[in-house]
Amino acid sequence: MTEPASAGRASGGTLDSMSIADSGAPRVLLVEDDRVLADMIAGLLTEEGYLVQGAENGQAGLHRGLTERFDVLVIDRGLPVLEGLQLLRALRDHGILTPALLLTARGSVADRVDGLDGGAEDYLVKPFEIPEFLARVRALHRRHLATAPALPVGTRRLIPATRTVIDPAGAHREVLLSERECALLEMLARSPRQVFTRAQLLDSVFDRADTDGTVDTYVHYLRRKLGRDAVDTVRGLGYRLGAR
């Protein structure tokens, strides 16, 4: 595997500086205990336009995988604390279906079968060629976008499973929603012509302790992220999905 001179320490490319903040870039969880290799892979993915979050052992990777949203998982099989295949199986057991690329030094047919049967969509043996690795990540990201159930939101699509709104007309144009923002937008999107009262939204989306003001606040959050016409106000009645 050949490392380009700019890959290992590309600007924003080391795991220490990665962010999973709301962004239009696709998100990758990289679980790799070899710090030099991890930083090199992170740099390559960053240069390709991905946001990368790293973990150096299987337990940390499991925590991130269960609590954060990702588009692609890149997992080394030989991890400390929790082995990579065990990590992947645990994520699948919890309903995390994000496409996964398993990296390993084990290249036998039996090892590959174990990896694929364990929940990986792809399996790459070390050492690997950089162009092939990047192509496999791109393929998994395309698979993720193509298979995720989506709801129309004007000219865009809401993918509830990943809490993202995607603009099909723009490359990597994604907006990440919070859990409540997504639940509110999903309810509106599933019945786009219906006007929902605040009481209906409170009953279906929010907690009993919340108030009408909470609904208004989250409508404001959606409009701030998606544009003012993302949610229409029907005076005296409530809210419905906007036309955008």
KEVEXBA-595736 format. One record per atom (N, C-alpha, C): z negated, x negated, y. Coordinates in steps of 0.001 Angstrom, whole numbers, plus 524288, in hexadecimal, padded with zeros to 5 digits. Layout:
// residues N
ZXY;...
This chain:
// residues 244
800007FCA67FB5E;800008000080000;800007FC8A804CA;803D27FD1E8081A;8045E7F9D880CAE;8020D7FC7481171;7FEBB7F9AF81450;7FC337FBD9818ED;7FF167FA2981DCF;8012A7FDE2820F7;803A17FC58825D4;7FF977FA3682998;8013B7F6D782D0F;7FD927F42D83085;7FA747F7F4833D3;7FCB47FC798352F;7FA108000C838C3;7F6D38042483602;7F6D780434830C8;7F48F808A882E14;7EEA38088A82DE1;7EC628041982C52;7E6E08041382B12;7E3618056582F9D;7E4A58039B83451;7E14780467838D0;7E4378070283D3F;7E78780AA583BDF;7EA6580D7D83FE4;7E6A58105284365;7E835811148484F;7E4E4813CE84C09;7E37781927849FC;7DE5B81A2D849A3;7DC9C81F2884779;7DD2481F6884199;7DE7481B0F83F01;7DFA781B4D83986;7DB3281A0D835DA;7D6CA817FA837BA;7D27A816E38343C;7CF2981BB483384;7CC5B81BDE82F27;7C9558208982DE5;7C4F882173831CC;7C2E981D5C83437;7BEB581E19837F5;7C0638216483C95;7C55D8213C83DFE;7C71C823D5842C5;7C9F2828E7841C4;7CA2182AC383CD5;7CCFC82F7F83BB1;7CA128344C83D99;7CD018386083EDF;7CAB283D45840AE;7CD65841C783E08;7CA58845FB83D0D;7CC8C84ABC83AEC;7CBFE84F0883EFD;7CC4784DA3843DA;7CC0485189847FB;7D0C985506847C3;7D06D8599E84A64;7D4DC85D2984A84;7D9A285A3F84C82;7DDD985A83849A3;7E28B8579884AFC;7E71D859F18481F;7EBDE858B384A17;7F07F85A808476F;7F1F985727842C8;7EF4F852BC841ED;7F0BF84F3483DAB;7EE808510E8387E;7F1668504A83436;7EF438517D82F09;7EABC84DD582DBD;7E71384FBC82A93;7E23784CFB82994;7E1F884B12823F4;7E054846328235B;7DFFC843BB81E39;7DA5E841F481D4A;7D8438434C818BD;7D35484111816FE;7D49283C7B81373;7D2D9837CE814F7;7D3C98330981203;7CE978312C80FBB;7CE268314D80A97;7C95B82F94807F5;7CAAB82A9B804F8;7C8F18262E8071B;7CA5D8210880502;7C5EC81D4680638;7C3CC81A9F8023C;7BF548172F80316;7C0DB811AA804A7;7C5CE8102980406;7C7B180B0F805C6;7C8E280B7A80B9C;7C5838094B80EDF;7C5F980A1F81487;7CB0D807DF816B7;7CCB28035E814CB;7D19080110816C2;7D62F804938157A;7D6758065D810A4;7DAB4809DC80F1D;7DA5680F0781205;7D59981101812A5;7D4E7815FD81556;7D6C3815A781AFA;7D55E8116981DA6;7D717810CF82312;7DD028103782374;7DF5180D7A81FA4;7E4FE80CE781FAF;7E7AD8122E81EEB;7E5D08154B81B14;7E81981A6A81A19;7E75781DFD81ED3;7E2A581DC082122;7E19A820FA825BA;7E54981F9382A33;7E63B81A8982AE2;7E9D8818E482EFD;7EF5B81ADC82E08;7F12881A8D8292D;7F66481C7B827D8;7F6DA82256828E3;7F2E98254382731;7F31982AEF827EF;7F2C082C6482DB7;7EF9782982830A4;7EF2482A908363C;7F454829A9838F7;7F7088257E83787;7FC2782467839CD;8001C828A283871;7FF3E82B548340F;802B282F9C8326F;8013C834C683505;7FD07834E28381F;7FB998399B83AF5;7F74583CD183888;7F47783A9A834A4;7F02E83D678322C;7EAFC83C04834C3;7E74383F8C83450;7E1D383E5F8358A;7DF0583D6D83067;7DC188392A8301F;7D9BB8378A82B33;7D3CD8378182BB8;7D129839C2827E3;7CB7D8396382779;7CA43836A182268;7C6DA832B482296;7C5E582F8081E07;7C0888304B81BA1;7C02582F13816AB;7BB3282EED813DA;7BB7D82A6B81003;7B71E827A380F37;7B725822E480C0A;7B4D3823AC806A2;7B3138286C80561;7B159829888000F;7B26E82F437FEDE;7B222830A47F9E3;7B399835E77F84E;7B01283A1F7FA73;7AB07839007FAED;7A76C83CF77FCE8;7A89283E3A8029C;7A98483A2D805C5;7AAEA83B0D80B3C;7B01983DF080BAB;7B3C583C8F80832;7B8C883F488082D;7B830844FC806C4;7B4BB8462980313;7B3CA84B9B80196;7B18A84EA980629;7ADDD84C47808EF;7AB8684EF480D71;7AFA7850318118B;7B2E484C5A812CD;7B6F984D55816BC;7BAE58515F814CB;7BC4B8510080FD1;7C01C854A380DB4;7BE4185A3E80DB0;7B92185B0480D34;7B6FC8604980D14;7B5C3862718127B;7B51785F1081656;7B361860DB81B79;7B7868606481FB6;7BBD585DB881EA2;7BFF085D0D82288;7C53085EB282036;7C8EA85FD2823B1;7CE128619A821FA;7D1E585D0F8220B;7D4E485C9881DCB;7D8D78587E81D6D;7DDF385ABC81B54;7E231857F081C61;7E7588597381A73;7E8D98567981589;7E6E2851AC814FE;7E80784E5B8107B;7E31E84B4280F22;7E21F84A9380A1B;7DDE88473E8083C;7E04184262805B3;7DE5583DC680727;7DFD7838DF804A4;7DAD18368F8026E;7DA658365A7FD46;7D57E834FE7FAB4;7D65C830887F6DA;7D33F82C697F771;7D34C828297F3A1;7D039829E17EED1;7D22D828957EA45;7CF7782A517E57E;7CA7A827387E47E;7CA86822237E593;7C60181ED77E45F;7C21981E9A7E8C8;7BF85822FA7E9F9;7BBCD823477EE4B;7B632822967EC68;7B2CC8205E7EFB9;7AD3B820387EE66;7AAA1825817EF56;7A609826287ED2F;7A2A282AC57EDA2;7A4EB82F6A7EAA6;7A995830FC7EC13;7AC3D835487E963;7B1E4833AB7E88A;7B382833227E3B2;7B8C7831477E262;7BCE6834FC7E49A;7C17D832CF7E5EB;7C573835CD7E8B0;7C73283AB87E5EB;7C7E083A727E0CC;7C98983F0A7DDE5;7C534843297DDBE;7C048841667DD72;7BBE48450B7DDBC;7BBAC847AB7E316;7BCA0844987E726;7BCD5846C17EC75;7C0F884AF87ECDD;7C598849D67EAE9;7C9E184D947EB4A;7C8B1852897E833;7C687851EC7E394;7C525856877E077;7C104859D57E334;7BD45857427E5C7;7B93B85A267E899;7BB9485D3C7ED22;7BF4685ADE7EFEB;7C1E785DAA7F42C;7C4DC862627F216;7C79E861AD7EDC8;7CA87866097EB71;7C6C686A557E993;7C257868C57E76C;7BE8486CA27E5A6;7BC6D86FE37EA2C;7BC5D86DA57EED8;7BA93870707F384;7BF05873437F651;7C391873717F3F4;7C7E18765B7F636;7CB0B8736F7FA3D;7CA4A86E487FABE;7CD6586B247FE69;7D283869C37FBBC;7D6D086BF67FDB3;7DBEA86B5C7FB36;7DF8D867AD7FE29;7DD8A864CC801ED;7E0B586122804F7;7E37085D4280153;7E88785C68801F6;7EB53858C47FE83;7E8F28534F7FEA3;7E89F850E07FA12;7E5F984BD87F997;7E97A847C77F709;7E94A843017F93C;7EBD783E707F701;7E78D83ADD7F4F5;7E7A0839BB7EFE7;7E3B2836687ED78;7E5D5830DC7ED1E;7E2E882D1F7EF5B;7E45C827A07EF1D;7E11C824F27EAE4;7E396821927E7C5;7E0AE81F1B7E389;7E36A81A3A7E197;7E055816C57DF3C;7E28A8123A7DC96;7E3D0813767D6ED;7E2508181B7D52D;7E33A819A87CFBC;7E88D81C507CF4F;7EC17819DF7CC6E;7F16981BDE7CC5A;7F35781DEB7C72F;7EFD781E8C7C360;7F19F820727BE51;7F310826397BEA0;7F620827F57BACB;7F79C82D787BAA1;7F2BD830EB7BA40;7EEEF82F4D7B70A;7EA2B832647B66D;7E73D832E67BB99;7E70482E927BE8E;7E45682EBB7C39F;7E7218326A7C762;7EC4B832477C768;7EF43835BA7CADF;7EE7C83B6F7C95B;7EE8183C707C44F;7EDA2841CB7C27E;7E83B843AA7C424;7E43F840447C38A;7DEEF841B07C528;7DEC0842FB7CAF8;7E17083FD67CE1E;7E16B840BE7D3C2;7E3FD845DA7D53E;7E876846E67D2F9;7EB3F84BB97D442;7E860850797D226;7E63C8500D7CD73;7E3378545E7CB3F;7DE178552A7CE32;7DC39850FD7D0C3;7D75D851607D3B0;7D7EE853CE7D907;7DCB88552D7DA99;7DD74857E37DF85;7E0DA855227E37D;7E2BA8506D7E249;7E61B84D9D7E5EF;7EBAD84FB77E5A9;7EE228501D7EA25;7F3A8851947EA51;7F72D84CD77E982;7F528848287EAB0;7F84F8436E7EA26;7F4B083EED7E8BD;7F70183ACD7E696;7F4028367C7E454;7F7148317F7E563;7F4AA82DBE7E806;7F770828F87E989;7F44B8243B7E7BA;7F6E6820C57E4DF;7F44F81C357E29B;7F491817A17E670;7F025814F37E717;7EFEB8102E7EA43;7F1C880B897E70C;7F459807BE7E973;7F61C807AF7EEED;7FAF280B197EFA0;7FB6680D7B7F433;7FFC2811027F52E;802C380F357F9FD;807878111B7FA74;80AC080FE27FEF9;8097B813B580362;8090F811B080814;80785814E180C98;80B3C8197480D87;81070818B280D8A;813EB81D2880E7A;813238218580A78;8122A8201780586;81152824158018D;80C3E8270780292;8082482439803F9;80325826C380527;803C482AB380997;8063C8291480DDA;806E482C9281255;80A4E83147810ED;80E4D8306180DC2;811B2834B280C23;80EA1838AC808E2;80B24836CB80594;8080883A5780259;8043883D7F805AF;801ED83B0F809A4;7FE7783DED80D2E;801848421781026;80623840B481208;8095E84490814CD;80ABF849208113A;80BF6847F480C5E;80D5D84C18808AC;808BC84FBD807B8;8041084D8A8074B;7FF72850C980679;7FE518542A80B43;7FF2E8520080FE4;7FE5C8551A814A3;8024285995814ED;807248589081390;80B0485CD08137A;80976860F480F87;8078585F3E80B17;805CA862F480719;8014B8664880922;7FDBA863D380BDA;7F93C866A180E08;7FB0386AE4811D0;7FEAD8698681544;8009686D5881911;803AD871AF81670;8069D8704B81264;80A088742580FEA;8070A8780980C8A;8029A8765C80A5A;7FFD6879C0806A3;7FB3E87CA880900;7F98D87B1D80DAB;7F50B87DB781006;7F68C88333811D1;7F3A48873581021;7F4BF88C88811F2;7F44188CD1817DC;7F7CB88F9281A50;7F7DF88FBE8200A;7F87A8954E821F5;7F67289645826AC;7F6F589B4E8294B;7F9DC89A7182E6E;7FD9E89DD882FAF;8005B89D46834B9;7FCA289E1D83945;7FD0489AA283D11;7FA2C89B24841FA;7FE2A89A3B84640;8010989E66847A5;8057089DBC84B31;8098D89A5C848A4;80B128962784B41;80EF18928E84916;80C7688E4C845C2;8074C88E5684557;8048588A6584254;8025388CC283D51;7FFA28897F83A46;7FD6188B3E83553;7F7AB8899D83511;7F46888D3783350;7EEF088C0983242;7EE4D88B0B82C71;7EBF38869482B19;7EAC488557825AE;7E4D88859582511;7E2C7889FE8233D;7DD1B88A97822EF;7DA6B8867781F92;7DCFE884CF81B56;7DA878811A817C0;7D94087BEF81A65;7DC5687A7381E49;7DB7A8758182100;7D9B5876458269F;7D92A87B358283C;7D77A87CA382D84;7DB0487A27831AD;7E01587A58830B9;7E3C28781A8346B;7E7D287C1C83618;7E9B187B7D83AE7;7EE2D87E6083CDD;7F28E87A6B83D8C;7F70087B8383B17;7FB57877CD83AF2;8000587A0D83DD5;8027F876C5840D6;8075B8782A84374;80BDA875E384045;80EB28791C83D3F;812DA87705839E4;817208743683CED;8179A87559841F8;81BD08730684509;81A7B86D93846F6;8159486BF58467B;81408866DE84885;811CC8636B84444;8133685E7184435;8113485AD78404A;80B61859EE84129;8084F85ACF83CFD;802AA859DD83D1C;7FFE285D0D84147;8021A8617F842DE;7FF90864B2846DA;7FBA98685384437;7F6DD86686843C4;7F2BC8698784140;7EE16869F8844E5;7EB6386E6584487;7E68586F298475C;7E257870808435C;7DE1D86D8A8435E;7D9D586E7183FC0;7D5EB872348422E;7D47E8765183F4B;7D0CD87A388411B;7CB818797483E85;7C77587B3E84136;7C25287B6B83EC1;7C23A87FDD83AC9;7BE1B88011837A5;7BDC78841C8339F;7BDEA8899683600;7BAFB88A6883A2F;7BAE188F9483CA3;7BFF4890D583F7D;7C22B88CFF84216;7C73388DD7844B4;7CB4A88F86840BF;7CB5C88CD483C4A;7CF2B88E148383C;7CE428938983609;7C95B894E183508;7C82C89A0A832E3;7C9CD89E5B836A5;7C8E389D9283BA6;7CA698A17283F96;7D0578A1FC83FD8;7D31889D9084025;7D8C589DC184080;7DB2089FFD83B83;7D8E889EB983709;7DAED8A0D083219;7DA7A8A6C0831ED;7D6138A8E5833C2;7D56B8AE8B833C1;7D9828B1278373E;7DA6E8AEEB83BC5;7DE628B11483F45;7E3D88B08E83CE8;7E4EF8AC0F83A69;7EA2B8AB0283858;7EB728AE66833A5;7E78A8AFEB830A0;7E88E8B32982BFF;7E9F98B8C582D6D;7E89B8BA6B83222;7EA148BFA683412;7EBDF8BF0B839B4;7F0858BCC783A7F;7F2258BB2383FC3;7F2C98BF93843B4;7F3A08C461841DD;7F4588C8B98457D;7EF538CBB984690;7EB4F8CA78843A0;7E6638CD5F8442E;7E3188CB2A8489E;7E0948CEAD84B7E;7DCD38CD2884F7E;7D7668CD5984D06;7D4A98C8FA84D3E;7CF6E8C8A584B03;7CB5A8C8FB84F51;7C7858CC5484E94;7C3308CC8D85243;7BFAF8C7D285178;7BC738C6BA8555D;7B8BF8C26F854C6;7B50A8C37D85039;7B3908C87484F8B;7B0078C9CE84B3A;7B2878C89C845F8;7B78C8C9AA84558;7BA3E8C87E84075;7BA718C29E83F81;7BB878BFB784392;7BBD28BA0A8430B;7B6788B7B8841E1;7B26F8B9CF84477;7AD248B7F484365;7ABAD8B8F383DB7;7AD1E8BD7383BBD;7ABAA8BEEE83673;7AE778BBA783260;7B34C8BA1B83379;7B67A8B76C82F8C;7B65B8B18082FFA;7B5B38AF78834B0;7B65A8A9E083591;7B1418A71F836E9;7ADE08A9C1839D1;7A9588A72483BFF;7A44A8A8D483954;79FE98A6BB83B2C;79AD28A7EE838EF;7985E8AC9783BB5;794858AEDD83924;791FC8B37983B59;78F4F8B23F8408B;78D868AD7B8412E;78AC88AC02845F8;78E758AB1D84A8C;793978AAD88498D;797578A9EC84DBE;7982D8AED4850FF;79A868AE1685597;79B568B25D85947;7A1138B2C085ABE;7A2588B6C985DDB;7A7B38B75485FC0;7A9728B26C862A4;7A5C78AFF28654E;7A7198AB3286823;7A8E28A6D086495;7A6E18A6BB85FCD;7A8988A2C985C08;7AE5B8A37F85AB9;7AFF68A86C859F4;7B57B8A984858E5;7B8D28A7A185D74;7B73C8A8F186233;7BA378A759866D0;7BA918A16886730;7B64F89EC7865CE;7B6488990E8660A;7BA3C896BF86242;7BA8B898D185D81;7BE2C896A0859AB;7C3D18982A85ACB;7C4A789C9F85D36;7C9E589DDB85F20;7CB7E899DA86339;7C7D689879866A0;7C8E78947186A90;7CA3988F3C867FE;7C75F88DC9863D9;7C878888E586127;7CE00888E885ED8;7CF8F88D4E85C66;7D4CD88DA185A2B;7D8F588D3485E63;7D81488FC9862BF;7DBE888F8186702;7DC3F88A0486941;7D7E1887528696B;7D7E3881FE86B77;7DB0187E5D867E8;7DAB287F3E862BC;7DD7887BDE85F12;7E32D87D7685E55;7E4408829D85E8A;7E96F8848C85D15;7EC86886DD86195;7EA168878F86611;7ECBD88A0686A7E;7EA7188F6B86B8F;7EAAB8911387074;7E824895F7871FB;7EA7D89AB686F4C;7EF7E89A6886DD5;7F1EE89EEC86B5E;7F14089EF48656C;7EDEF89B8B86357;7ECFB89B8E85DB4;7EA028A06D85BFD;7E6A08A26485F69;7E3968A72185E54;7E4228AACB862FB;7E59D8AFA9861F2;7E62A8B38F8661C;7E1228B6AB866C6;7DFC68B7BE86BA7;7DB768BB4186CDA;7DDA88C0B586DCB;7DBA88C48B86AF3;7DD228C9FF86BC7;7D88D8CC8786EA7;7D9598CD6987395;7D50A8CF0D876F5;7D2518D3EE874DC;7CD298D399874A1;7C9FE8D7FC872E4;7C9A18D89086CFD;7CCAD8D56186A12;7CCA08D5DE86461;7CAEB8D0E4861A9;7CDA78CC9F8629F;7CC448C7C686001;7D0A88C3D786016;7D1B18C16985B93;7D57B8BD2685B4A;7D9548BE0D856D7;7DE078BBC885784;7E1D48BB938534C;7E4DA8B66F853BB;7E7C98B54184FAF;7EACD8B06C84FA3;7EEDA8B086853F8;7EF7F8AC25856A8;7F35B8ABCD85AC4;7F8DF8AB318589C;7FC9E8AB6485C0C;8021D8AB4C85A7C;804248A5D38597F;8015F8A1DF85B69;8036389C8885B1E;803E289A9C8558D;
